[in-house]
Amino acid sequence: MDIETFAAKIEDFDKISSSEIIPFFGYFLTKIESNISFTAKDIEGCFIKLHIPKYSNISAYLSKAVKKKTFLRNKLGGYNLSLAESKRIDEILRMPRKVVPMENLFPLELFDNTRDYLKKTAKQAIICYDMGAYDACLVMIR
């Protein structure tokens, strides 16, 4: 997904101030583009790609946000979103949460050395069971 498509997913993006956009750009850089971290220069690049006015001092904003625990500074000199901020943006963007099968129904090891589609179906059946969708679980097993 490119930055334009990502920005289009944010409701009223054109009405959000440039300082409020920075966490979204951090989210995009780490969660969507799978970067380990981001820098002020990376955030500035997002503003440039979208052709919108950038925040006046991104480095200072990031430093203040670290004190507020919105961002975390890592050993590489970059920044990451805090877990709380990441979850907040997940909710705004209505991102599906990752569900891990609990293996209460049967162990997934039964499907080792089988075809991938069988493993995928088994995981889905277990998730259906974990979520209480027992009829769907039975259909998946059958």
Sequence and secondary structure as in RCSB ss.txt:
>XXXX:A:sequence
MDIETFAAKIEDFDKISSSEIIPFFGYFLTKIESNISFTAKDIEGCFIKLHIPKYSNISAYLSKAVKKKTFLRNK
LGGYNLSLAESKRIDEILRMPRKVVPMENLFPLELFDNTRDYLKKTAKQAIICYDMGAYDACLVMIR
>XXXX:A:secstr
  HHHHHHHSTTGGGS HHHHHHHHHHIIIIIS  S B HHHHHHHHHHHT    S HHHHHHHHHHTTSEEE T
TS EEE HHHHHHHHHHHT         SSS GGGGTTS HHHHHHHHHHHHHHHTT HHHHHHHH 
